[in-house]
Amino acid sequence: MSLGPYASYIVTSYSLVAAIVLILIVWIAIDYRLQKERLREFEAGGVTRRSGRQATDV
């Protein structure tokens, strides 16, 4: 496959986009784990979510 005189630009662009998408996926996965851990700490400390309460709890 010949990409012509712009081959280096095309390959560089696609490589950078792939790297950025991969970094974002890793960042979101790490943040998800941190948020789940923070939520577990809150619940262990007695803080509950409003969505977890029943109508009779209010």
C-alpha positions in Angstrom: 0.0 0.0 0.0 1.5 3.3 -1.1 0.5 6.4 0.8 2.4 8.8 -1.4 4.5 11.7 -0.3 2.3 12.2 2.8 3.0 8.8 4.3 5.0 10.0 7.3 2.2 12.6 8.2 -0.5 9.9 7.9 1.4 7.3 9.9 2.3 9.9 12.6 -1.2 11.2 12.9 -2.8 7.7 13.2 -0.1 6.7 15.7 -0.7 9.8 17.9 -4.5 9.3 17.8 -4.1 5.7 18.8 -1.8 6.6 21.6 -4.1 9.3 22.9 -7.1 7.0 22.8 -5.2 4.3 24.7 -4.1 6.9 27.3 -7.7 8.0 27.7 -8.9 4.4 28.2 -6.3 3.7 30.8 -7.1 7.0 32.6 -10.8 6.3 32.7 -10.2 2.7 34.0 -7.9 4.0 36.8 -10.3 6.8 37.7 -13.2 4.3 37.8 -11.3 2.1 40.3 -10.4 5.1 42.4 -14.1 6.3 42.5 -15.3 2.9 43.4 -12.8 2.7 46.3 -13.8 6.2 47.5 -17.5 5.1 47.4 -16.7 2.0 49.4 -14.9 4.2 52.0 -17.9 6.5 52.3 -20.3 3.6 52.7 -18.0 2.0 55.3 -18.1 5.3 57.2 -21.9 5.4 57.3 -22.5 7.7 54.4 -25.2 6.3 52.1 -26.4 7.2 48.6 -29.8 8.9 48.3 -30.6 6.4 45.5 -30.1 3.5 48.0 -32.8 4.8 50.5 -36.4 3.7 50.5 -39.3 6.1 50.5 -40.0 5.1 54.2 -36.4 6.0 55.2 -36.9 9.7 54.7 
